[in-house]
Amino acid sequence: MRKRLMLTLAGIAAMVLLAGAANAGVPCAGTSEVIATPDCGAYCPASDMDIVTVTVVVRDCYGTPLPGVWVVVDPIIEDADPGPGYRPGHCFCPGEAPDSCQTDVTGTCSVTFHQFGGCDTRAVDGGDCGLQFSAVSEGVELGPSNRITTASPDTDADCDVDLQDFIFFAGVYLTDECCCDFDCDGDVDLQDFIAFAGHYLHVCP
């Protein structure tokens, strides 16, 4: 009986070790990170405003950094909300997303995005102008990233800044609408109008 018990325990220990070995060196969503910066910024399809940097740290389930693995980073474009007050989320210019990078010795790599518009003012998520990113490494989904606030003169997310965007801007002037608060100071004022005017008629490169 004692011998049988010892053999059973040894078998369980072997399975645990094998399971652990299977997870070593494999990207793990629970220990990896996807971080987007800055927390707040303004973006134009012509790529002449701010830049989002998405940094990915890839680790296995033991927390060991994984160097030399490829990561594909993509914005999370939320489903359209056909309800009242609907405005599209974001528009990324052709070739801008997704993007990829290879991790360094610390398991870290970064990509940048700046050719996009839109700001996601839909009531379905509180109208916070938010944007998140996801990453995939060796078939494992990582993230999502933290949620950043994105303003844009391309308010309707069609990858150009035109009359429709100006009409929206005029309607939210002197409010706290995050979509047109280009300097992230909590209001839409003269400085934001000057910024909008400087990007009028801009399109993807």
Backbone hydrogen bonds in HBPLUS format (Angstrom, degrees):
<---DONOR---> <-ACCEPTOR-->    atom                        ^
c    i                          cat <-CA-CA->   ^        H-A-AA   ^      H-
h    n   atom  resd res      DA  || num        DHA   H-A  angle D-A-AA Bond
n    s   type  num  typ     dist DA aas  dist angle  dist       angle   num
A0005-LEU N   A0001-MET O   2.97 MM   4  6.25 156.3  2.03 150.1 156.5     1
A0006-MET N   A0002-ARG O   2.96 MM   4  6.22 156.4  2.02 148.8 154.9     2
A0007-LEU N   A0003-LYS O   2.98 MM   4  6.23 154.8  2.04 146.7 153.4     3
A0008-THR N   A0004-ARG O   2.95 MM   4  6.20 153.0  2.02 146.0 153.4     4
A0009-LEU N   A0005-LEU O   2.94 MM   4  6.20 162.6  1.97 152.1 156.4     5
A0010-ALA N   A0006-MET O   2.92 MM   4  6.06 153.4  1.99 143.3 151.2     6
A0011-GLY N   A0007-LEU O   2.93 MM   4  6.14 148.4  2.03 141.1 149.6     7
A0012-ILE N   A0008-THR O   2.97 MM   4  6.29 155.5  2.03 149.6 155.8     8
A0013-ALA N   A0009-LEU O   2.93 MM   4  6.14 163.1  1.96 149.4 154.1     9
A0014-ALA N   A0010-ALA O   2.96 MM   4  6.15 152.0  2.04 142.7 150.3    10
A0015-MET N   A0011-GLY O   3.03 MM   4  6.29 153.3  2.11 145.7 152.4    11
A0016-VAL N   A0012-ILE O   2.97 MM   4  6.27 157.7  2.02 152.4 158.4    12
A0017-LEU N   A0013-ALA O   2.98 MM   4  6.21 160.5  2.02 148.8 153.9    13
A0018-LEU N   A0014-ALA O   2.90 MM   4  6.11 157.1  1.96 147.5 154.0    14
A0019-ALA N   A0015-MET O   2.84 MM   4  6.03 156.6  1.89 147.7 154.3    15
A0020-GLY N   A0016-VAL O   2.90 MM   4  6.12 155.0  1.96 146.0 153.2    16
A0021-ALA N   A0017-LEU O   2.85 MM   4  6.08 156.7  1.90 146.7 153.4    17
A0022-ALA N   A0018-LEU O   2.91 MM   4  6.12 146.1  2.03 142.6 151.8    18
A0023-ASN N   A0019-ALA O   3.24 MM   4  6.54 137.0  2.44 138.3 148.3    19
A0023-ASN N   A0020-GLY O   3.08 MM   3  5.23 130.7  2.33  98.6 111.4    20
A0024-ALA N   A0020-GLY O   3.09 MM   4  6.34 127.9  2.38 143.2 157.4    21
A0024-ALA N   A0021-ALA O   3.31 MM   3  5.13 139.3  2.49  92.6 103.5    22
A0026-VAL N   A0023-ASN O   3.41 MM   3  5.54 158.4  2.46 124.9 122.1    23
A0028-CYS N   A0059-ARG O   2.86 MM  31  6.03 147.3  1.96 168.5 158.6    24
A0031-THR N   A0028-CYS O   3.38 MM   3  5.79 146.3  2.50 107.5 115.2    25
A0032-SER N   A0028-CYS O   3.08 MM   4  6.05 138.6  2.26 151.5 163.1    26
A0033-GLU N   A0057-VAL O   2.92 MM  24  5.07 156.2  1.98 141.4 149.1    27
A0057-VAL N   A0033-GLU O   2.94 MM  24  5.07 158.4  1.99 138.1 145.0    28
A0035-ILE N   A0055-THR O   2.84 MM  20  5.17 170.9  1.85 155.0 158.1    29
A0055-THR N   A0035-ILE O   2.81 MM  20  5.17 162.2  1.84 157.5 156.4    30
A0037-THR N   A0053-THR O   2.96 MM  16  5.39 150.8  2.04 147.8 157.3    31
A0053-THR N   A0037-THR O   2.86 MM  16  5.39 165.3  1.88 160.3 165.1    32
A0149-THR N   A0039-ASP O   2.72 MM 110  6.03 171.8  1.72 155.1 155.1    33
A0041-GLY N   A0149-THR O   3.06 MM 108  6.49 146.6  2.17 153.7 163.2    34
A0151-ALA N   A0041-GLY O   2.90 MM 110  6.22 169.3  1.92 155.6 159.2    35
A0050-ASP N   A0042-ALA O   2.88 MM   8  5.58 158.5  1.93 160.8 167.9    36
A0043-TYR N   A0151-ALA O   2.91 MM 108  6.31 152.7  1.99 146.4 151.4    37
A0047-SER N   A0044-CYS O   2.88 MM   3  5.42 161.1  1.92 124.7 127.5    38
A0052-VAL N   A0113-PHE O   2.86 MM  61  5.16 172.8  1.87 162.2 160.1    39
A0113-PHE N   A0052-VAL O   2.87 MM  61  5.16 149.1  1.96 144.5 153.7    40
A0054-VAL N   A0111-VAL O   2.86 MM  57  5.45 168.1  1.87 162.9 166.9    41
A0111-VAL N   A0054-VAL O   3.03 MM  57  5.45 153.3  2.10 143.4 150.8    42
A0056-VAL N   A0109-CYS O   2.84 MM  53  5.54 170.8  1.85 172.6 175.2    43
A0109-CYS N   A0056-VAL O   3.01 MM  53  5.54 148.5  2.11 149.6 159.4    44
A0058-VAL N   A0107-GLY O   2.75 MM  49  5.13 164.2  1.77 152.9 152.4    45
A0066-LEU N   A0058-VAL O   2.92 MM   8  5.73 156.2  1.98 152.4 149.0    46
A0060-ASP N   A0064-THR O   2.96 MM   4  5.43 151.2  2.05 139.2 145.3    47
A0063-GLY N   A0060-ASP O   2.88 MM   3  5.36 164.0  1.90 120.9 124.7    48
A0068-GLY N   A0103-THR O   2.98 MM  35  5.00 158.3  2.02 120.3 122.8    49
A0103-THR N   A0069-VAL O   2.96 MM  34  5.52 163.2  1.98 150.7 152.7    50
A0071-VAL N   A0101-CYS O   2.81 MM  30  5.44 157.3  1.86 166.7 173.1    51
A0101-CYS N   A0071-VAL O   2.98 MM  30  5.44 147.9  2.08 147.6 157.5    52
A0072-VAL N   A0136-VAL O   2.95 MM  64  5.26 162.1  1.99 148.2 153.8    53
A0136-VAL N   A0072-VAL O   2.91 MM  64  5.26 144.5  2.04 140.6 152.1    54
A0073-VAL N   A0099-ASP O   2.73 MM  26  5.40 168.3  1.74 170.6 173.8    55
A0099-ASP N   A0073-VAL O   2.99 MM  26  5.40 158.8  2.03 152.6 158.8    56
A0074-ASP N   A0134-SER O   2.96 MM  60  5.48 163.8  1.98 151.6 155.9    57
A0134-SER N   A0074-ASP O   2.87 MM  60  5.48 166.9  1.89 164.9 167.2    58
A0076-ILE N   A0132-GLN O   2.86 MM  56  5.58 165.0  1.89 151.4 146.9    59
A0086-TYR N   A0083-GLY O   3.22 MM   3  5.71 137.8  2.41 141.2 138.4    60
A0120-ASP N   A0089-GLY O   3.30 MM  31  3.92 142.0  2.45 122.2 117.2    61
A0091-CYS N   A0117-GLY O   3.03 MM  26  5.27 159.9  2.07 126.4 130.9    62
A0117-GLY N   A0091-CYS O   2.88 MM  26  5.27 155.7  1.94 146.0 153.9    63
A0093-CYS N   A0115-GLN O   2.98 MM  22  5.70 176.1  1.98 159.2 159.7    64
A0096-GLU N   A0093-CYS O   2.98 MM   3  5.46 161.3  2.02 139.8 141.1    65
A0104-ASP N   A0108-THR O   2.93 MM   4  5.46 152.8  2.01 133.8 138.0    66
A0107-GLY N   A0104-ASP O   2.91 MM   3  5.26 162.9  1.94 118.1 121.2    67
A0118-GLY N   A0154-ASP O   2.89 MM  36  5.38 126.4  2.18 132.5 148.5    68
A0129-CYS N   A0120-ASP O   3.13 MM   9  4.61 129.6  2.40 155.8 149.9    69
A0125-ASP N   A0122-ARG O   3.40 MM   3  6.29 158.6  2.45 121.2 123.4    70
A0127-GLY N   A0122-ARG O   2.96 MM   5  4.89 128.0  2.24 156.0 140.8    71
A0126-GLY N   A0123-ALA O   3.14 MM   3  4.88 171.4  2.15 105.4 106.9    72
A0150-THR N   A0129-CYS O   2.80 MM  21  5.48 167.0  1.82 152.7 155.8    73
A0131-LEU N   A0148-ILE O   2.89 MM  17  5.38 132.8  2.11 144.4 156.6    74
A0148-ILE N   A0131-LEU O   3.00 MM  17  5.38 169.3  2.01 152.3 149.9    75
A0145-SER N   A0133-PHE O   2.76 MM  12  5.22 148.6  1.86 153.2 162.9    76
A0135-ALA N   A0142-LEU O   3.10 MM   7  4.98 162.8  2.13 143.9 141.1    77
A0142-LEU N   A0135-ALA O   2.63 MM   7  4.98 174.8  1.63 155.4 154.2    78
A0137-SER N   A0140-VAL O   2.95 MM   3  5.24 159.4  1.99 144.7 148.0    79
A0140-VAL N   A0137-SER O   2.95 MM   3  5.24 164.3  1.97 114.9 119.7    80
A0152-SER N   A0179-CYS O   2.95 MM  27  5.97 155.4  2.02 156.1 155.2    81
A0157-ALA N   A0154-ASP O   3.30 MM   3  5.58 167.0  2.32 111.9 114.3    82
A0161-VAL N   A0202-HIS O   2.93 MM  41  5.38 143.4  2.06 156.5 163.8    83
A0201-LEU N   A0161-VAL O   2.79 MM  40  4.86 140.1  1.95 133.5 143.9    84
A0165-ASP N   A0162-ASP O   3.07 MM   3  5.42 124.2  2.39 104.8 118.4    85
A0166-PHE N   A0162-ASP O   3.10 MM   4  6.52 151.3  2.19 148.3 157.1    86
A0167-ILE N   A0163-LEU O   2.93 MM   4  6.22 158.6  1.97 156.4 161.6    87
A0168-PHE N   A0164-GLN O   3.15 MM   4  6.41 156.1  2.21 141.3 147.2    88
A0169-PHE N   A0165-ASP O   2.89 MM   4  6.15 163.6  1.92 149.9 154.7    89
A0170-ALA N   A0166-PHE O   2.80 MM   4  6.04 166.6  1.82 158.3 161.0    90
A0171-GLY N   A0167-ILE O   3.09 MM   4  6.27 145.5  2.22 140.2 149.1    91
A0171-GLY N   A0168-PHE O   3.07 MM   3  5.12 121.0  2.43  95.6 110.7    92
A0172-VAL N   A0169-PHE O   3.07 MM   3  5.36 143.7  2.21 104.9 115.2    93
A0175-THR N   A0172-VAL O   3.05 MM   3  5.48 132.4  2.29 145.5 138.9    94
A0174-LEU N   A0188-VAL O   2.80 MM  14  5.03 147.4  1.90 143.5 151.7    95
A0188-VAL N   A0175-THR O   2.80 MM  13  5.58 143.7  1.93 168.4 169.0    96
A0180-CYS N   A0177-GLU O   3.31 MM   3  6.04 149.8  2.41 117.5 123.3    97
A0181-ASP N   A0178-CYS O   3.35 MM   3  5.04 165.4  2.37  99.4 103.7    98
A0184-CYS N   A0181-ASP O   3.13 MM   3  5.38 163.7  2.16 111.7 115.7    99
A0192-ASP N   A0189-ASP O   3.02 MM   3  5.36 123.2  2.35 104.7 118.8   100
A0193-PHE N   A0189-ASP O   3.02 MM   4  6.41 149.8  2.12 149.2 158.7   101
A0194-ILE N   A0190-LEU O   2.93 MM   4  6.23 159.4  1.97 156.1 160.7   102
A0195-ALA N   A0191-GLN O   3.07 MM   4  6.32 153.5  2.15 139.3 146.5   103
A0196-PHE N   A0192-ASP O   2.84 MM   4  6.10 160.8  1.88 149.7 154.9   104
A0197-ALA N   A0193-PHE O   2.86 MM   4  6.09 169.4  1.87 156.3 158.7   105
A0198-GLY N   A0194-ILE O   3.11 MM   4  6.28 145.6  2.23 140.5 149.3   106
A0199-HIS N   A0196-PHE O   2.94 MM   3  5.35 155.7  2.00 112.4 120.4   107
A0200-TYR N   A0197-ALA O   3.39 MM   3  5.19 166.1  2.41  99.9 103.9   108
A0202-HIS N   A0199-HIS O   3.09 MM   3  5.53 149.0  2.19 139.0 135.8   109
